Amino acid sequence: MPKPGKMYNAMKAFIVGGSVGVIGQLLIDVFTKWLDIPEKEANTYMIIVLVFFASLFTAMGFFDNFVSWARAGLIVPITGFAHAMTSASLEYKREGLITGIGSNIFKISGSVILYGVVAAYVFGIIRYLLFGG
Amino acid sequence: MIYVYSFLFAGFVCLIGQIILDNTKLTPGHVTSIFVVVGAALDVFSIYDKIVEWAGGGALVPITSFGHLLMHGALEKAHEHSILGLSMGMFDLTATGIISAIVIAFFLTLIFKPKH
């Protein structure tokens, strides 16, 4: 049996993460049905809106508390990517534009891009060879 | 119904992430990196495509969809330009997300003061 604390954490992550998913779908519907934006573009606008608010709330200083409360519920969605980026660049701001912000903005989010690209390349080749694309 | 599926799928992915965080020594960086790789892997047999059809926004929000979109962009270009296309198209679908995140993070950093 998992400890009650872990059960509580898992429930929090499930509910918060699920809610972010619902917000995402809600935004897509607003963009496609009310603003007549094509679906593919609507998906991208949805990501941009989530990234914007996660970054803004991080910069304003209170998103850190949300993240340490909801943990995976906010880390696994795209909000976590934006939070990682903005908090890293803010943290190193005092070290300057190049050695501070420039060198550290991808500190945490960089590994997502690195392993995403390498994995997509390898699996892409596999799929290309198996199915021709 | 798509809202229910969105909630269930996004919640489920986060739940797995939390279970990994609570029961192993892996950090959030590990979890997100693993999930991106899983997202790309699920696209070898077009599984993630079906999840997106089914769960809509709930499938696009978790970081797994980043791996899926990298794969898709790469394969779309690979149709026209064979293996070289993989590199040409890799960022086609994810570029807007990454670039917005970079630009937004940069300007917010200039405007706001760090907490400590």
gemmi code that builds the backbone of each chain (N, CA, C; Angstrom):
import gemmi

chains = {
    "A": [
        ("MET", (0.845, -1.219, 0.000), (0.000, 0.000, 0.000), (0.870, 1.255, 0.000)),
        ("PRO", (0.583, 2.193, -0.922), (1.331, 3.454, -0.862), (0.941, 4.262, 0.371)),
        ("LYS", (1.875, 5.074, 0.848), (1.574, 5.908, 2.020), (0.492, 6.923, 1.680)),
        ("PRO", (-0.317, 7.328, 2.699), (-1.384, 8.292, 2.443), (-0.858, 9.589, 1.819)),
        ("GLY", (0.329, 10.049, 2.240), (0.904, 11.269, 1.686), (1.086, 11.161, 0.186)),
        ("LYS", (1.537, 9.985, -0.236), (1.758, 9.771, -1.665), (0.441, 9.715, -2.417)),
        ("MET", (-0.575, 9.106, -1.788), (-1.899, 9.063, -2.406), (-2.427, 10.478, -2.617)),
        ("TYR", (-2.246, 11.319, -1.576), (-2.712, 12.704, -1.640), (-1.997, 13.450, -2.764)),
        ("ASN", (-0.654, 13.278, -2.836), (0.111, 13.921, -3.910), (-0.375, 13.488, -5.284)),
        ("ALA", (-0.637, 12.178, -5.419), (-1.065, 11.650, -6.708), (-2.428, 12.214, -7.092)),
        ("MET", (-3.333, 12.318, -6.108), (-4.664, 12.893, -6.364), (-4.553, 14.353, -6.811)),
        ("LYS", (-3.696, 15.101, -6.095), (-3.491, 16.514, -6.450), (-2.999, 16.634, -7.881)),
        ("ALA", (-1.986, 15.812, -8.224), (-1.421, 15.866, -9.573), (-2.490, 15.525, -10.606)),
        ("PHE", (-3.305, 14.505, -10.298), (-4.352, 14.078, -11.228), (-5.362, 15.203, -11.464)),
        ("ILE", (-5.819, 15.812, -10.377), (-6.872, 16.829, -10.493), (-6.332, 18.107, -11.143)),
        ("VAL", (-5.154, 18.553, -10.695), (-4.599, 19.784, -11.275), (-4.232, 19.545, -12.741)),
        ("GLY", (-3.543, 18.449, -13.031), (-3.150, 18.144, -14.407), (-4.357, 17.988, -15.308)),
        ("GLY", (-5.378, 17.284, -14.809), (-6.605, 17.118, -15.572), (-7.251, 18.462, -15.861)),
        ("SER", (-7.234, 19.345, -14.865), (-7.834, 20.672, -15.062), (-7.086, 21.470, -16.124)),
        ("VAL", (-5.751, 21.347, -16.133), (-4.985, 22.049, -17.174), (-5.395, 21.508, -18.550)),
        ("GLY", (-5.593, 20.205, -18.647), (-6.048, 19.599, -19.898), (-7.407, 20.153, -20.330)),
        ("VAL", (-8.322, 20.302, -19.362), (-9.649, 20.846, -19.658), (-9.535, 22.300, -20.111)),
        ("ILE", (-8.686, 23.079, -19.436), (-8.470, 24.476, -19.850), (-7.954, 24.505, -21.287)),
        ("GLY", (-7.023, 23.592, -21.597), (-6.494, 23.512, -22.962), (-7.592, 23.274, -23.981)),
        ("GLN", (-8.462, 22.295, -23.695), (-9.552, 21.984, -24.616), (-10.536, 23.152, -24.724)),
        ("LEU", (-10.785, 23.810, -23.592), (-11.674, 24.970, -23.561), (-11.131, 26.078, -24.456)),
        ("LEU", (-9.825, 26.340, -24.347), (-9.204, 27.379, -25.183), (-9.319, 27.010, -26.662)),
        ("ILE", (-9.066, 25.728, -26.981), (-9.171, 25.299, -28.381), (-10.585, 25.557, -28.901)),
        ("ASP", (-11.593, 25.218, -28.082), (-12.980, 25.432, -28.501), (-13.293, 26.909, -28.683)),
        ("VAL", (-12.787, 27.745, -27.772), (-13.007, 29.189, -27.901), (-12.403, 29.683, -29.209)),
        ("PHE", (-11.167, 29.235, -29.492), (-10.487, 29.710, -30.699), (-11.171, 29.208, -31.977)),
        ("THR", (-11.555, 27.931, -31.990), (-12.121, 27.394, -33.231), (-13.583, 27.828, -33.425)),
        ("LYS", (-14.382, 27.806, -32.363), (-15.822, 28.045, -32.531), (-16.189, 29.517, -32.481)),
        ("TRP", (-15.522, 30.287, -31.637), (-15.896, 31.689, -31.500), (-15.068, 32.595, -32.410)),
        ("LEU", (-13.797, 32.226, -32.591), (-12.928, 33.125, -33.367), (-12.635, 32.571, -34.763)),
        ("ASP", (-13.232, 31.381, -35.070), (-13.078, 30.804, -36.414), (-11.639, 30.571, -36.842)),
        ("ILE", (-10.796, 30.203, -35.885), (-9.404, 29.899, -36.215), (-9.327, 28.420, -36.580)),
        ("PRO", (-8.599, 28.053, -37.670), (-8.475, 26.625, -38.023), (-7.874, 25.818, -36.872)),
        ("GLU", (-8.229, 24.527, -36.812), (-7.908, 23.738, -35.630), (-6.425, 23.667, -35.313)),
        ("LYS", (-5.585, 23.472, -36.355), (-4.142, 23.341, -36.094), (-3.582, 24.613, -35.478)),
        ("GLU", (-4.034, 25.765, -36.008), (-3.563, 27.026, -35.444), (-4.113, 27.234, -34.044)),
        ("ALA", (-5.357, 26.815, -33.838), (-5.970, 26.957, -32.518), (-5.173, 26.192, -31.466)),
        ("ASN", (-4.702, 24.979, -31.838), (-3.879, 24.198, -30.910), (-2.635, 24.973, -30.509)),
        ("THR", (-2.020, 25.631, -31.496), (-0.794, 26.381, -31.215), (-1.083, 27.606, -30.351)),
        ("TYR", (-2.186, 28.311, -30.662), (-2.553, 29.467, -29.822), (-2.792, 29.034, -28.383)),
        ("MET", (-3.414, 27.874, -28.228), (-3.686, 27.359, -26.888), (-2.371, 27.177, -26.126)),
        ("ILE", (-1.371, 26.558, -26.799), (-0.075, 26.348, -26.153), (0.547, 27.702, -25.779)),
        ("ILE", (0.458, 28.678, -26.698), (1.056, 29.986, -26.428), (0.391, 30.654, -25.225)),
        ("VAL", (-0.936, 30.557, -25.140), (-1.642, 31.168, -24.007), (-1.198, 30.532, -22.695)),
        ("LEU", (-1.125, 29.197, -22.671), (-0.696, 28.525, -21.434), (0.738, 28.904, -21.074)),
        ("VAL", (1.611, 28.938, -22.092), (3.014, 29.316, -21.858), (3.084, 30.735, -21.316)),
        ("PHE", (2.286, 31.642, -21.913), (2.317, 33.033, -21.488), (1.916, 33.168, -20.020)),
        ("PHE", (0.800, 32.555, -19.642), (0.349, 32.735, -18.267), (1.262, 32.031, -17.268)),
        ("ALA", (1.760, 30.852, -17.624), (2.685, 30.172, -16.710), (3.939, 31.020, -16.508)),
        ("SER", (4.451, 31.623, -17.595), (5.649, 32.456, -17.486), (5.360, 33.721, -16.691)),
        ("LEU", (4.208, 34.338, -16.979), (3.854, 35.578, -16.280), (3.699, 35.329, -14.781)),
        ("PHE", (2.984, 34.277, -14.426), (2.779, 33.990, -13.005), (4.095, 33.610, -12.328)),
        ("THR", (4.999, 32.988, -13.086), (6.321, 32.674, -12.538), (7.089, 33.961, -12.270)),
        ("ALA", (7.063, 34.862, -13.252), (7.783, 36.124, -13.102), (7.201, 36.964, -11.974)),
        ("MET", (5.872, 36.900, -11.799), (5.238, 37.662, -10.726), (5.519, 37.059, -9.362)),
        ("GLY", (6.010, 35.839, -9.335), (6.506, 35.264, -8.091), (5.625, 34.261, -7.400)),
        ("PHE", (4.370, 34.053, -7.884), (3.543, 33.110, -7.108), (3.362, 31.743, -7.750)),
        ("PHE", (3.887, 31.562, -8.970), (3.706, 30.257, -9.620), (4.574, 29.174, -8.965)),
        ("ASP", (5.721, 29.594, -8.407), (6.579, 28.650, -7.680), (5.796, 27.925, -6.588)),
        ("ASN", (4.958, 28.685, -5.869), (4.170, 28.079, -4.799), (3.143, 27.095, -5.352)),
        ("PHE", (2.516, 27.472, -6.481), (1.569, 26.555, -7.119), (2.281, 25.251, -7.484)),
        ("VAL", (3.479, 25.407, -8.103), (4.199, 24.231, -8.591), (4.626, 23.350, -7.422)),
        ("SER", (5.095, 23.957, -6.329), (5.530, 23.091, -5.234), (4.332, 22.454, -4.539)),
        ("TRP", (3.154, 22.997, -4.734), (1.953, 22.363, -4.184), (1.430, 21.258, -5.113)),
        ("ALA", (1.277, 21.587, -6.396), (0.655, 20.630, -7.334), (1.670, 19.656, -7.937)),
        ("ARG", (2.981, 19.973, -7.814), (4.039, 19.114, -8.358), (3.783, 18.682, -9.809)),
        ("ALA", (3.696, 17.388, -10.040), (3.585, 16.895, -11.421), (2.373, 17.461, -12.159)),
        ("GLY", (1.328, 17.845, -11.420), (0.137, 18.414, -12.038), (0.427, 19.664, -12.849)),
        ("LEU", (1.465, 20.403, -12.475), (1.853, 21.584, -13.251), (3.195, 21.421, -13.952)),
        ("ILE", (3.992, 20.422, -13.530), (5.314, 20.231, -14.145), (5.188, 19.491, -15.476)),
        ("VAL", (4.330, 18.494, -15.517), (4.204, 17.667, -16.721), (3.513, 18.416, -17.879)),
        ("PRO", (2.455, 19.207, -17.631), (1.920, 20.002, -18.746), (2.936, 21.049, -19.235)),
        ("ILE", (2.634, 21.653, -20.365), (3.523, 22.640, -20.974), (3.810, 23.814, -20.017)),
        ("THR", (2.946, 24.019, -19.035), (3.180, 25.052, -18.023), (4.504, 24.829, -17.296)),
        ("GLY", (4.901, 23.556, -17.137), (6.149, 23.241, -16.456), (7.356, 23.666, -17.276)),
        ("PHE", (7.239, 23.503, -18.587), (8.308, 23.904, -19.501), (8.519, 25.420, -19.407)),
        ("ALA", (7.410, 26.175, -19.458), (7.481, 27.637, -19.372), (8.003, 28.072, -18.008)),
        ("HIS", (7.544, 27.401, -16.977), (7.979, 27.745, -15.623), (9.472, 27.497, -15.454)),
        ("ALA", (9.939, 26.357, -15.971), (11.365, 26.020, -15.851), (12.221, 27.088, -16.538)),
        ("MET", (11.773, 27.505, -17.709), (12.532, 28.481, -18.481), (12.561, 29.844, -17.801)),
        ("THR", (11.391, 30.361, -17.438), (11.320, 31.696, -16.846), (11.995, 31.726, -15.482)),
        ("SER", (11.818, 30.682, -14.675), (12.425, 30.737, -13.349), (13.938, 30.634, -13.451)),
        ("ALA", (14.460, 29.828, -14.406), (15.915, 29.744, -14.562), (16.479, 31.084, -15.019)),
        ("SER", (15.816, 31.719, -15.982), (16.395, 32.965, -16.492), (16.290, 34.088, -15.457)),
        ("LEU", (15.207, 34.092, -14.664), (15.094, 35.102, -13.597), (16.139, 34.883, -12.504)),
        ("GLU", (16.348, 33.601, -12.187), (17.270, 33.269, -11.100), (18.685, 33.768, -11.406)),
        ("TYR", (19.070, 33.719, -12.696), (20.439, 34.094, -13.066), (20.521, 35.497, -13.640)),
        ("LYS", (19.425, 36.258, -13.539), (19.391, 37.600, -14.112), (20.543, 38.481, -13.602)),
        ("ARG", (20.841, 38.389, -12.301), (21.857, 39.283, -11.730), (23.261, 38.972, -12.255)),
        ("GLU", (23.453, 37.802, -12.888), (24.772, 37.479, -13.448), (24.952, 38.014, -14.859)),
        ("GLY", (23.966, 38.733, -15.341), (24.134, 39.420, -16.622), (23.391, 38.797, -17.776)),
        ("LEU", (23.367, 39.521, -18.886), (22.588, 39.102, -20.048), (23.139, 37.845, -20.704)),
        ("ILE", (24.473, 37.730, -20.779), (25.066, 36.601, -21.502), (25.349, 35.435, -20.562)),
        ("THR", (26.245, 35.660, -19.592), (26.610, 34.551, -18.699), (25.497, 34.215, -17.720)),
        ("GLY", (24.570, 35.143, -17.511), (23.448, 34.865, -16.626), (22.262, 34.287, -17.374)),
        ("ILE", (21.491, 35.179, -18.005), (20.265, 34.747, -18.696), (20.591, 33.807, -19.854)),
        ("GLY", (21.533, 34.239, -20.718), (21.835, 33.460, -21.922), (22.300, 32.052, -21.632)),
        ("SER", (23.184, 31.910, -20.642), (23.749, 30.585, -20.384), (22.815, 29.693, -19.588)),
        ("ASN", (21.818, 30.278, -18.934), (21.027, 29.467, -18.013), (19.562, 29.305, -18.366)),
        ("ILE", (19.089, 30.033, -19.378), (17.650, 29.990, -19.667), (17.186, 28.567, -20.008)),
        ("PHE", (18.074, 27.772, -20.630), (17.700, 26.390, -20.977), (18.179, 25.370, -19.944)),
        ("LYS", (18.580, 25.863, -18.783), (19.183, 24.993, -17.783), (18.362, 23.726, -17.520)),
        ("ILE", (17.054, 23.888, -17.320), (16.215, 22.722, -17.021), (15.446, 22.281, -18.266)),
        ("SER", (14.930, 23.262, -19.017), (14.105, 22.920, -20.171), (14.950, 22.369, -21.324)),
        ("GLY", (16.263, 22.624, -21.279), (17.146, 22.151, -22.348), (17.102, 20.649, -22.518)),
        ("SER", (16.991, 19.918, -21.412), (17.032, 18.460, -21.539), (15.772, 17.937, -22.217)),
        ("VAL", (14.655, 18.648, -22.052), (13.431, 18.245, -22.756), (13.637, 18.367, -24.267)),
        ("ILE", (14.254, 19.484, -24.677), (14.494, 19.689, -26.110), (15.508, 18.667, -26.614)),
        ("LEU", (16.614, 18.509, -25.863), (17.655, 17.553, -26.272), (17.091, 16.150, -26.467)),
        ("TYR", (16.457, 15.602, -25.432), (16.002, 14.217, -25.529), (14.802, 14.071, -26.455)),
        ("GLY", (13.994, 15.158, -26.557), (12.903, 15.136, -27.522), (13.425, 15.015, -28.935)),
        ("VAL", (14.438, 15.829, -29.256), (14.980, 15.826, -30.616), (15.666, 14.495, -30.923)),
        ("VAL", (16.499, 14.030, -29.996), (17.214, 12.774, -30.245), (16.221, 11.619, -30.399)),
        ("ALA", (15.225, 11.570, -29.504), (14.238, 10.486, -29.580), (13.446, 10.566, -30.876)),
        ("ALA", (12.984, 11.779, -31.235), (12.192, 11.927, -32.458), (13.029, 11.553, -33.681)),
        ("TYR", (14.329, 11.833, -33.622), (15.199, 11.494, -34.758), (15.319, 9.981, -34.909)),
        ("VAL", (15.623, 9.330, -33.786), (15.799, 7.870, -33.823), (14.486, 7.172, -34.187)),
        ("PHE", (13.397, 7.530, -33.492), (12.103, 6.904, -33.785), (11.615, 7.290, -35.180)),
        ("GLY", (11.979, 8.506, -35.599), (11.608, 8.951, -36.943), (12.243, 8.072, -38.003)),
        ("ILE", (13.525, 7.769, -37.827), (14.212, 6.882, -38.774), (13.564, 5.495, -38.767)),
        ("ILE", (13.281, 4.997, -37.559), (12.656, 3.677, -37.450), (11.328, 3.661, -38.205)),
        ("ARG", (10.511, 4.692, -37.941), (9.198, 4.726, -38.590), (9.331, 4.917, -40.092)),
        ("TYR", (10.285, 5.725, -40.486), (10.505, 5.958, -41.913), (10.891, 4.658, -42.614)),
        ("LEU", (11.765, 3.880, -41.973), (12.209, 2.617, -42.574), (11.097, 1.584, -42.563)),
        ("LEU", (10.279, 1.572, -41.481), (9.203, 0.594, -41.375), (8.038, 0.896, -42.298)),
        ("PHE", (7.587, 2.169, -42.255), (6.349, 2.516, -42.967), (6.562, 3.536, -44.082)),
        ("GLY", (7.779, 3.993, -44.270), (8.016, 5.018, -45.278), (7.427, 6.371, -44.894)),
        ("GLY", (7.344, 6.654, -43.582), (6.910, 7.970, -43.109), (5.587, 7.952, -42.381)),
    ],
    "B": [
        ("MET", (-18.179, 15.363, -24.181), (-17.391, 14.224, -23.701), (-15.895, 14.486, -23.784)),
        ("ILE", (-15.498, 15.305, -24.801), (-14.071, 15.518, -24.982), (-13.454, 16.160, -23.741)),
        ("TYR", (-14.263, 16.920, -22.988), (-13.750, 17.532, -21.761), (-13.435, 16.479, -20.706)),
        ("VAL", (-14.294, 15.469, -20.647), (-14.064, 14.383, -19.691), (-12.771, 13.644, -20.062)),
        ("TYR", (-12.638, 13.334, -21.373), (-11.442, 12.616, -21.815), (-10.182, 13.471, -21.635)),
        ("SER", (-10.323, 14.779, -21.894), (-9.204, 15.696, -21.676), (-8.740, 15.632, -20.237)),
        ("PHE", (-9.725, 15.714, -19.340), (-9.406, 15.690, -17.909), (-8.740, 14.373, -17.539)),
        ("LEU", (-9.332, 13.278, -17.990), (-8.823, 11.955, -17.623), (-7.419, 11.732, -18.163)),
        ("PHE", (-7.187, 12.082, -19.442), (-5.871, 11.779, -20.005), (-4.785, 12.669, -19.410)),
        ("ALA", (-5.016, 14.003, -19.386), (-4.012, 14.904, -18.826), (-3.773, 14.563, -17.354)),
        ("GLY", (-4.840, 14.288, -16.635), (-4.709, 13.909, -15.229), (-3.908, 12.639, -15.060)),
        ("PHE", (-4.182, 11.663, -15.926), (-3.502, 10.369, -15.860), (-1.992, 10.521, -16.079)),
        ("VAL", (-1.609, 11.322, -17.076), (-0.178, 11.516, -17.358), (0.502, 12.178, -16.153)),
        ("CYS", (-0.158, 13.187, -15.594), (0.409, 13.880, -14.431), (0.487, 12.948, -13.225)),
        ("LEU", (-0.531, 12.109, -13.082), (-0.551, 11.137, -11.979), (0.663, 10.207, -12.062)),
        ("ILE", (0.938, 9.707, -13.267), (2.103, 8.841, -13.432), (3.375, 9.613, -13.092)),
        ("GLY", (3.445, 10.865, -13.554), (4.599, 11.709, -13.237), (4.798, 11.844, -11.744)),
        ("GLN", (3.696, 12.068, -11.021), (3.782, 12.259, -9.574), (4.206, 10.972, -8.882)),
        ("ILE", (3.700, 9.842, -9.354), (4.080, 8.556, -8.759), (5.587, 8.326, -8.947)),
        ("ILE", (6.104, 8.685, -10.132), (7.543, 8.549, -10.366), (8.317, 9.463, -9.410)),
        ("LEU", (7.863, 10.719, -9.274), (8.562, 11.670, -8.401), (8.577, 11.203, -6.948)),
        ("ASP", (7.458, 10.633, -6.506), (7.336, 10.247, -5.100), (8.061, 8.954, -4.764)),
        ("ASN", (8.252, 8.088, -5.758), (8.780, 6.757, -5.433), (10.183, 6.476, -5.951)),
        ("THR", (10.760, 7.430, -6.664), (12.121, 7.247, -7.142), (12.908, 8.508, -6.803)),
        ("LYS", (14.202, 8.485, -7.136), (15.008, 9.673, -6.878), (15.026, 10.601, -8.094)),
        ("LEU", (14.241, 10.284, -9.104), (14.250, 11.107, -10.321), (13.681, 12.498, -10.042)),
        ("THR", (14.254, 13.500, -10.724), (13.819, 14.889, -10.546), (12.767, 15.241, -11.610)),
        ("PRO", (12.094, 16.400, -11.454), (11.153, 16.832, -12.506), (11.803, 16.864, -13.886)),
        ("GLY", (13.095, 17.229, -13.956), (13.799, 17.230, -15.237), (13.839, 15.850, -15.867)),
        ("HIS", (14.073, 14.822, -15.032), (14.059, 13.447, -15.532), (12.680, 13.078, -16.060)),
        ("VAL", (11.656, 13.383, -15.261), (10.295, 12.973, -15.612), (9.866, 13.601, -16.934)),
        ("THR", (10.105, 14.922, -17.084), (9.670, 15.568, -18.322), (10.448, 15.019, -19.515)),
        ("SER", (11.753, 14.761, -19.331), (12.547, 14.213, -20.435), (12.049, 12.827, -20.830)),
        ("ILE", (11.754, 11.998, -19.822), (11.247, 10.647, -20.111), (9.918, 10.741, -20.872)),
        ("PHE", (9.054, 11.644, -20.444), (7.733, 11.749, -21.066), (7.824, 12.206, -22.523)),
        ("VAL", (8.786, 13.087, -22.816), (8.959, 13.522, -24.204), (9.358, 12.328, -25.072)),
        ("VAL", (10.291, 11.528, -24.542), (10.736, 10.347, -25.287), (9.563, 9.374, -25.471)),
        ("VAL", (8.761, 9.193, -24.422), (7.602, 8.297, -24.516), (6.624, 8.804, -25.581)),
        ("GLY", (6.400, 10.127, -25.587), (5.492, 10.713, -26.587), (5.955, 10.426, -28.005)),
        ("ALA", (7.271, 10.563, -28.233), (7.820, 10.289, -29.564), (7.691, 8.797, -29.884)),
        ("ALA", (7.972, 7.948, -28.891), (7.913, 6.499, -29.104), (6.495, 6.054, -29.459)),
        ("LEU", (5.493, 6.661, -28.800), (4.099, 6.278, -29.057), (3.667, 6.634, -30.472)),
        ("ASP", (4.458, 7.457, -31.147), (4.090, 7.839, -32.496), (4.675, 6.922, -33.558)),
        ("VAL", (5.528, 5.986, -33.162), (6.068, 5.054, -34.149), (4.914, 4.283, -34.783)),
        ("PHE", (3.921, 3.932, -33.964), (2.755, 3.219, -34.503), (1.498, 4.096, -34.484)),
        ("SER", (1.707, 5.409, -34.568), (0.607, 6.390, -34.597), (-0.332, 6.299, -33.398)),
        ("ILE", (0.172, 5.810, -32.274), (-0.703, 5.678, -31.108), (-1.075, 7.041, -30.545)),
        ("TYR", (-0.091, 7.950, -30.493), (-0.384, 9.254, -29.895), (-1.402, 10.034, -30.731)),
        ("ASP", (-1.367, 9.838, -32.060), (-2.374, 10.469, -32.926), (-3.785, 10.115, -32.484)),
        ("LYS", (-3.960, 8.828, -32.174), (-5.285, 8.374, -31.770), (-5.674, 8.981, -30.432)),
        ("ILE", (-4.683, 9.116, -29.540), (-4.969, 9.727, -28.240), (-5.391, 11.187, -28.431)),
        ("VAL", (-4.714, 11.902, -29.352), (-5.068, 13.306, -29.600), (-6.494, 13.408, -30.149)),
        ("GLU", (-6.848, 12.497, -31.059), (-8.214, 12.497, -31.587), (-9.236, 12.305, -30.482)),
        ("TRP", (-8.855, 11.479, -29.520), (-9.784, 11.069, -28.477), (-9.853, 12.094, -27.352)),
        ("ALA", (-8.690, 12.597, -26.940), (-8.653, 13.462, -25.756), (-8.383, 14.932, -26.085)),
        ("GLY", (-8.227, 15.296, -27.326), (-8.074, 16.697, -27.719), (-7.029, 17.446, -26.906)),
        ("GLY", (-7.463, 18.575, -26.326), (-6.566, 19.427, -25.553), (-5.859, 18.670, -24.441)),
        ("GLY", (-6.544, 17.700, -23.863), (-5.945, 16.927, -22.779), (-4.720, 16.154, -23.214)),
        ("ALA", (-4.641, 15.829, -24.522), (-3.474, 15.118, -25.039), (-2.410, 16.092, -25.521)),
        ("LEU", (-2.811, 17.338, -25.838), (-1.854, 18.306, -26.374), (-1.118, 19.050, -25.274)),
        ("VAL", (-1.721, 19.128, -24.087), (-1.137, 19.897, -22.996), (0.062, 19.210, -22.334)),
        ("PRO", (0.009, 17.894, -22.028), (1.180, 17.280, -21.388), (2.402, 17.298, -22.308)),
        ("ILE", (3.579, 17.261, -21.703), (4.827, 17.387, -22.448), (5.038, 16.216, -23.419)),
        ("THR", (4.306, 15.104, -23.218), (4.369, 13.984, -24.158), (4.023, 14.441, -25.585)),
        ("SER", (3.140, 15.450, -25.692), (2.729, 15.897, -27.029), (3.869, 16.624, -27.739)),
        ("PHE", (4.829, 17.135, -26.956), (5.996, 17.778, -27.557), (6.791, 16.756, -28.376)),
        ("GLY", (7.001, 15.581, -27.812), (7.695, 14.511, -28.534), (6.915, 14.089, -29.769)),
        ("HIS", (5.590, 14.009, -29.605), (4.708, 13.623, -30.709), (4.781, 14.649, -31.851)),
        ("LEU", (4.800, 15.937, -31.502), (4.843, 16.973, -32.537), (6.200, 17.030, -33.230)),
        ("LEU", (7.281, 16.784, -32.482), (8.616, 16.728, -33.096), (8.634, 15.645, -34.166)),
        ("MET", (8.107, 14.468, -33.796), (8.028, 13.329, -34.705), (7.228, 13.671, -35.961)),
        ("HIS", (6.066, 14.299, -35.748), (5.187, 14.591, -36.860), (5.792, 15.542, -37.868)),
        ("GLY", (6.384, 16.627, -37.339), (7.020, 17.597, -38.220), (8.108, 16.921, -39.029)),
        ("ALA", (8.932, 16.099, -38.343), (10.048, 15.425, -39.005), (9.544, 14.496, -40.104)),
        ("LEU", (8.502, 13.709, -39.801), (8.020, 12.730, -40.779), (7.336, 13.385, -41.976)),
        ("GLU", (6.638, 14.506, -41.705), (5.988, 15.213, -42.812), (7.004, 15.633, -43.861)),
        ("LYS", (8.127, 16.198, -43.394), (9.164, 16.637, -44.326), (9.902, 15.440, -44.924)),
        ("ALA", (9.990, 14.341, -44.164), (10.668, 13.146, -44.669), (9.935, 12.551, -45.872)),
        ("HIS", (8.617, 12.804, -45.943), (7.857, 12.368, -47.110), (8.408, 12.969, -48.395)),
        ("GLU", (8.761, 14.282, -48.306), (9.219, 14.974, -49.509), (10.715, 14.822, -49.731)),
        ("HIS", (11.496, 14.857, -48.636), (12.947, 14.954, -48.803), (13.695, 13.754, -48.225)),
        ("SER", (13.032, 12.661, -48.020), (13.582, 11.444, -47.410), (14.317, 11.749, -46.103)),
        ("ILE", (15.376, 10.993, -45.776), (15.981, 11.086, -44.442), (16.367, 12.519, -44.073)),
        ("LEU", (16.844, 13.294, -45.020), (17.224, 14.676, -44.753), (16.044, 15.477, -44.216)),
        ("GLY", (14.847, 15.121, -44.682), (13.634, 15.810, -44.249), (13.393, 15.721, -42.750)),
        ("LEU", (13.871, 14.629, -42.126), (13.689, 14.483, -40.675), (14.226, 15.704, -39.941)),
        ("SER", (15.438, 16.143, -40.324), (16.022, 17.304, -39.667), (15.356, 18.591, -40.120)),
        ("MET", (14.938, 18.630, -41.382), (14.328, 19.864, -41.886), (13.006, 20.155, -41.183)),
        ("GLY", (12.245, 19.118, -40.921), (10.898, 19.346, -40.407), (10.747, 19.205, -38.907)),
        ("MET", (11.813, 18.743, -38.245), (11.726, 18.432, -36.809), (11.037, 19.520, -35.990)),
        ("PHE", (11.404, 20.783, -36.223), (10.847, 21.860, -35.394), (9.640, 22.547, -36.036)),
        ("ASP", (9.191, 22.052, -37.190), (8.083, 22.728, -37.879), (6.873, 22.973, -36.992)),
        ("LEU", (6.465, 21.951, -36.253), (5.228, 22.075, -35.487), (5.455, 22.577, -34.065)),
        ("THR", (6.686, 22.453, -33.585), (6.955, 22.854, -32.207), (7.561, 24.247, -32.130)),
        ("ALA", (7.993, 24.771, -33.281), (8.719, 26.049, -33.277), (7.933, 27.156, -32.600)),
        ("THR", (6.643, 27.285, -32.936), (5.869, 28.377, -32.334), (5.849, 28.274, -30.809)),
        ("GLY", (5.689, 27.073, -30.289), (5.686, 26.896, -28.837), (7.020, 27.258, -28.217)),
        ("ILE", (8.111, 26.717, -28.781), (9.436, 26.970, -28.204), (9.786, 28.441, -28.324)),
        ("ILE", (9.543, 29.016, -29.500), (9.932, 30.408, -29.710), (9.119, 31.339, -28.825)),
        ("SER", (7.816, 31.096, -28.699), (7.036, 31.934, -27.782), (7.586, 31.821, -26.378)),
        ("ALA", (7.901, 30.584, -25.948), (8.408, 30.406, -24.587), (9.710, 31.183, -24.388)),
        ("ILE", (10.602, 31.147, -25.392), (11.879, 31.857, -25.274), (11.644, 33.374, -25.197)),
        ("VAL", (10.860, 33.891, -26.144), (10.657, 35.342, -26.211), (9.941, 35.844, -24.965)),
        ("ILE", (8.891, 35.125, -24.565), (8.128, 35.543, -23.382), (9.020, 35.501, -22.146)),
        ("ALA", (9.761, 34.392, -21.970), (10.619, 34.260, -20.786), (11.661, 35.378, -20.766)),
        ("PHE", (12.225, 35.697, -21.928), (13.276, 36.718, -21.979), (12.740, 38.084, -21.561)),
        ("PHE", (11.635, 38.511, -22.172), (11.145, 39.849, -21.854), (10.597, 39.943, -20.436)),
        ("LEU", (9.978, 38.881, -19.958), (9.505, 38.905, -18.572), (10.686, 39.006, -17.610)),
        ("THR", (11.801, 38.338, -17.967), (12.993, 38.415, -17.111), (13.526, 39.847, -17.048)),
        ("LEU", (13.479, 40.541, -18.205), (13.954, 41.928, -18.206), (13.045, 42.819, -17.355)),
        ("ILE", (11.732, 42.530, -17.396), (10.771, 43.406, -16.711), (10.731, 43.144, -15.209)),
        ("PHE", (10.693, 41.851, -14.837), (10.463, 41.512, -13.430), (11.767, 41.317, -12.665)),
        ("LYS", (11.671, 41.500, -11.340), (12.828, 41.257, -10.473), (12.725, 39.858, -9.882)),
        ("PRO", (13.850, 39.138, -9.784), (13.783, 37.831, -9.123), (13.417, 37.983, -7.651)),
        ("LYS", (12.838, 36.931, -7.091), (12.343, 36.994, -5.709), (13.448, 37.173, -4.676)),
        ("HIS", (14.601, 36.457, -4.913), (15.603, 36.456, -3.852), (16.687, 37.487, -4.096)),
    ],
}
model = gemmi.Model(1)
for chain_id, residues in chains.items():
    chain = gemmi.Chain(chain_id)
    for i, (resn, *xyz) in enumerate(residues, 1):
        res = gemmi.Residue()
        res.name, res.seqid = resn, gemmi.SeqId(i, " ")
        for name, pos in zip(("N", "CA", "C"), xyz):
            atom = gemmi.Atom()
            atom.name, atom.element = name, gemmi.Element(name[0])
            atom.pos, atom.b_iso = gemmi.Position(*pos), 0.0
            res.add_atom(atom)
        chain.add_residue(res)
    model.add_chain(chain)
structure = gemmi.Structure()
structure.add_model(model)
structure.setup_entities()
